[in-house]
Amino acid sequence: MKAAAAILAALGLWQAAGILGWLNPYLLPPPTEVLRAFREVSADGALLLHIAASLKRVLTGLALSSVTAIPLGVLVSAAPRVRAYFLPLIEILRPIPPIAWIPLAILWFGIRGDAASNFITFIAAFFPLFLHTFSGVQHIEEIHLNAAKTLGAGRKMLVLDVAIPSALPFIITGFRVSLGFAWMSVIAAELIASTSGLGYMIEMNRSMTNTASVICGMVTIGALGYAMNEAVVRLERRFSWKPGRV
Amino acid sequence: MNETIFSIKDASKAFKDPRHGTSVAALEHLSLDIRRGEFVSVIGPSGSGKTTLLYLLAGFLTPDSGEVLYNGTPVSGPAPERTVIFQEYGLFPWKTALGNVEFPLKARGIPAQARLSAAREFISMVHLSGFEDKYPHQLSGGMKQRVGIARALACQPEAVLMDEPFAALDNITRELLQEEILRLWSGLGKTFVLVTHHLEEAIFMSRRIIVMSARPGRVKESVVIDLPEPRTAETKTHPRFVELKSRLMRSLREEVEKTIAAGREPGLVNDMGTIKVSR
């Protein structure tokens, strides 16, 4: 209720400022203009195509990072000898923002197609997921490990039946952080290194000073980001075994 | 049936004190034999190395010197044939009661279908049928420990090692589970080793009690509990029970007093390392 009131009030002020002529319509068109642009880009299905393109890249990057970061996180956590080699490497690569990889991605994969953007979302999603998995496995309780061993668990069961489920609440949180990172990064990648997607749509409309469509793209990004986060929060509640959070 | 299942020979174990970096001896030159099928309890003041002793048998710890033998071969690590029931249950919170009991069956490579029916069988042995699909946080303390017991039995162990298994439970639940364990013990013919600080519990349940000396832990004495069988609720009022209790109480008190005199009793010592005046 309060959220809706705040949003409506902000929109009202924005619209009023527009009607009163306080805003330069080229720089900040009023909400009604944005709405008109919204109808325009969705009428011919262009918006949906761009959304689909961006989503596909985010999901591809997330999938690629899931199949690499989760096993690697478990391995690095469970094997101290591997950890000594991997962790320094990862700690050096981690502070590099995903967008700083974009020039390299363009050189390696070119601007056409999805490869460059997929690579950027993969980089963005990898580190949070890896670190959360790593620390989740580190946080296994001693008694659970002892219990598993005294019940006869071999290496495979220690990983699949103890380490991963025990770390699952951490892994899902990591997944949520990764999704947010990947979503932000895909837009940045598309601004520069793509010919489709919401980022590309924004950049194309900017070059034509079609500001209302730029804002329309931004609002779409915000709404979709919010929706995806909510979806993962639900997933978290569903799959997290932590009592009290169910 | 009098062959030795566990044999500890002259074992010593010390731990590093994390605050001072000094080494504290938990067990010193401890020797002990446990026969197959025995029900043995280990009692002693806190810090006498009761849990250390149990963890040596379980294979969580290895002695600094001396030997721990299981069926004549040195213990090299934990194994389901010598499984452990923990004070804090040690149940996997991400698995249901059934999932927890299935765990050791899965570890043995039993196929899913057979595993399921076997696990249900073990759950009904501890009277928990109907709670198979509950998660540990949905169960009471006593029910959790029943799952713990069922899970240990599912290991088909030769020996069951229990580390204060009833300490977190209320008195009624504690007594019910004591009787339950005794029933299982006499039915299964396995070796049970119980670490407890609860003297009556030790007398009621055991055929032999090992009294540990104050730190560093050693076997002070081994007392045969010659009470009439089977043990029932009346056992606790039997004259022999009362006799054994006062005799063991005296023995235990001597050790507790030594511990206090050395300023080591955790509950009685404040942060300055001096003995509290109260009590």
Interface residues (C-beta under 8 A of the other chain):
Chain A: I143 H144 N146 A147 A148 K149 T150 L151 G152 A153 G154 M157 D161 V162 P165 S166 L168 W241 K242 P243 G244
Chain B: A58 G59 F60 G77 P78 A79 P80 R82 T83 V84 F86 E88 G90 L91 F92 P93 W94 K95 F103 P104 K106 A107 R108 Y135 H137 R151 C155
